[in-house]
Amino acid sequence: MAKGERDVERVYDIEATVAKLRRLADALESGSTFRIQVAGERIRVPRRAQFSIEHERGDDHEEVEFQFTWSLADEDPDDDDEQGPPDV
């Protein structure tokens, strides 16, 4: 069953952000997939995902966004090793 489109954003405090980034860095360094829960949905970021950094500037704000992108059609079923428990 295909999942519907989704576009959510969550704001975390510094402690939670540091913990998520630390788990992400460990997964990247070890070549593992990364699992995270965002707004109640568990997501598996495959190790082959592409990483980009986006910078946006407006008249009264700036934004830096760290982004992973991957094609669902290209997911490898063997790419299922997990780095730690899913985030909440």
C-alpha positions in Angstrom: 0.0 0.0 0.0 1.5 3.4 -1.0 1.8 6.1 1.6 0.2 9.4 0.9 2.1 12.7 0.5 3.3 14.3 3.7 5.1 17.6 4.6 5.6 18.2 8.3 8.1 20.1 10.4 9.0 19.6 14.1 10.9 21.9 16.4 13.1 20.2 19.0 14.9 21.6 22.1 18.7 21.6 22.1 19.1 18.3 24.0 16.8 16.4 21.6 18.5 18.0 18.6 21.9 17.0 19.8 20.8 13.4 20.5 19.3 13.1 17.0 22.3 14.6 15.3 24.7 12.3 17.3 22.7 9.2 16.3 22.6 10.4 12.7 26.4 11.0 12.7 27.0 7.5 14.1 24.8 6.0 11.4 26.6 7.9 8.6 30.0 7.1 10.0 29.2 3.4 10.2 27.4 3.2 6.9 24.2 2.1 8.5 20.6 3.1 7.8 19.1 5.7 10.1 15.7 5.4 11.7 13.8 8.4 13.1 10.3 9.1 14.1 8.8 12.4 13.0 5.3 13.5 14.0 4.3 9.9 14.9 5.6 8.2 11.7 8.7 6.0 11.7 11.1 6.7 8.8 14.1 4.7 7.6 16.7 6.7 5.8 18.7 4.3 3.7 22.5 4.5 3.7 22.4 5.3 0.0 20.4 8.5 0.5 21.8 11.7 -0.9 22.7 14.5 1.6 22.4 18.2 0.8 22.5 21.4 2.7 20.2 24.2 1.7 20.5 27.9 2.6 17.6 30.2 2.2 17.5 34.0 2.8 14.5 36.3 2.9 14.0 39.9 3.8 13.6 39.1 7.5 14.9 35.6 8.1 17.5 33.0 7.1 17.2 29.2 7.1 19.7 26.3 6.9 18.2 22.9 6.1 19.9 19.5 6.2 18.2 17.2 3.9 18.4 13.5 2.8 16.7 12.4 -0.4 16.2 9.0 -1.8 13.9 7.2 -4.3 11.6 4.7 -2.9 12.0 2.6 -6.1 15.8 2.4 -5.5 15.5 1.2 -1.9 17.5 -2.0 -1.2 15.5 -4.5 0.9 18.9 -5.7 2.3 19.6 -2.2 3.5 17.7 -2.9 6.7 20.4 -2.7 9.4 19.3 -0.3 12.1 21.2 2.3 14.0 19.7 2.4 17.5 16.1 2.5 18.4 13.7 4.8 16.5 13.4 8.3 17.9 10.3 9.5 19.5 
